[in-house]
Amino acid sequence: MRALQWSLVALLVGVPGREAAAGPCDALQALRLPQATIRTAHVIPAGTFVLPADAPRVSSDFFTAFTRLREFCRVEGVIRPSADSHIEFELWLPTSAWNTKYVGAGNGGYSGSINYYRLAEAVNAGYAASATDTGHRSAVDDRTWAIGHPEKLIDYEHRAIHETAQKSKALIQAFYDRAIARSYFNSCSNGGRQGLTEAVMYPADYDGILAGAPFITPNLTDLTAFARRGGKIVIYHGANDTPQPTVDYYNGLTETLGRASVEDFVRLFVIPEMGHCGGGPVPDFGTRLWPRLDGANSIFAALERWVETGSAPGSITALKFNTDGDPASGVLRSRPLCPFPKEARWQGPGSRDSASSYSCVTPN
C-alpha cells in the first residue's frame, strides 16, 4: 500500500514515479480515485479469460484468440461524474513486459458495452489498455437510454472516454510505479468520432489518435491545442463507405490552417475497396496492435513512429497473410496505401497483388 500511495501522490503532484516492478494487482482495489469506485482487481492467468455472454460478437477482423492471451491484471470500475452517471470501465495491465504505453479503446454505434476485443489485442502486444461502456448498457443501435437522461448523453458524447483515460492513467501509475511513456487512442466508426472529440475537448489525454471512419460533426474542427502540444492524428476511411464527409473534413482543416500546418499533425488515408471499418478484398493494414509489424506495414505503428520519432507516415504497405490474422503464415498479397490526396496507381506490367507494381500519385 505504501508504493500505491506514493505513486498516486507522484501522479497528482507531477513527480515521476520510481522505477519498480509491477505491484500487486488486488491492491488496486483499495486505491481511492475521485468520483470512481474500483469494484474488482485480480490477475487473469494466461489463456483463461472468458468473453462475457452478453458481449457483442464481431467479425474475424477483430482479435478473438482469448485462449492465447498473456497473463494480465484485470481492473473493473465505475465512474460517477454526475448523479445520473454510471460509467463502467475496464483496465487491463500486463503483469510482465509492459511496453510503458497506454491505449484507450473506443466503441461502435451507440456503445453500451465494453470493447473486450481491443483490450485483448492491446494487452497481448504489451500495452496497458482501457475501455468503457460510455455510461449505459444497450445494443449498439439502441438510443432509448438517452431519453430523459441528459447527463448520460454527455457521458456518451465525450465525458466517459475522458474520465476513463484519467482514471486509467492513475491506476497504471500506481500499478507499475512509473510514468506512462506515451498514450494512444485506437478505434473506428463512433470510435473515430470519439478520438477526434478527445483531440478537440481534452487535448492532453492522448499523444496519438488513430480514428477510423469517424462520424463527422462542426465541433471537431478546433485542433489547435492538440497540435500545439505535439499530438498526431491518423484518420482512415474505406473508399466503399462514403468517405466524402471525412475528405471534406480534412480539406476544411487545410483551408482553415493551411496544408503545411495540417500535414504537420494530421494524415488521412482513403482505403481502396474497403467498407465500413474493414471488409472487402483489402489486405490487412495494421489497425490491430500486432507486436511484430512496423510502421511500414501497420497504420497504428506508423502513428506511433510519428509521435515518438517525428517521422510522418508515407505510404503504408498493406499485407494479406496466407492465414488471416497470422503474420507468421507468410504474405499472400501486398498493396500500397497512400496518404491523401495521393492514390495508388498500378504501373504494370507487374502483378496487381504486389505493392511494387503501384506508385502513389496525385490525381489531376
Secondary structure as UniProt FT lines:
FT   HELIX           2..13
FT   HELIX           26..30
FT   TURN            34..35
FT   STRAND          36..44
FT   TURN            46..47
FT   TURN            53..54
FT   TURN            60..61
FT   HELIX           66..68
FT   STRAND          72..79
FT   TURN            83..84
FT   STRAND          87..94
FT   STRAND          101..105
FT   TURN            109..110
FT   HELIX           116..124
FT   TURN            125..126
FT   STRAND          128..132
FT   TURN            134..135
FT   TURN            140..141
FT   HELIX           144..146
FT   TURN            147..148
FT   HELIX           150..154
FT   HELIX           155..159
FT   HELIX           160..176
FT   STRAND          182..188
FT   HELIX           190..201
FT   TURN            203..204
FT   STRAND          208..212
FT   HELIX           218..220
FT   HELIX           224..228
FT   TURN            229..230
FT   STRAND          232..238
FT   TURN            239..240
FT   HELIX           244..257
FT   HELIX           259..263
FT   TURN            264..265
FT   STRAND          266..271
FT   TURN            272..273
FT   TURN            291..292
FT   TURN            295..297
FT   HELIX           299..309
FT   STRAND          316..321
FT   TURN            324..325
FT   HELIX           327..329
FT   STRAND          331..337
FT   TURN            340..341
FT   STRAND          343..346
FT   TURN            352..353
FT   HELIX           355..357
FT   STRAND          358..361
//
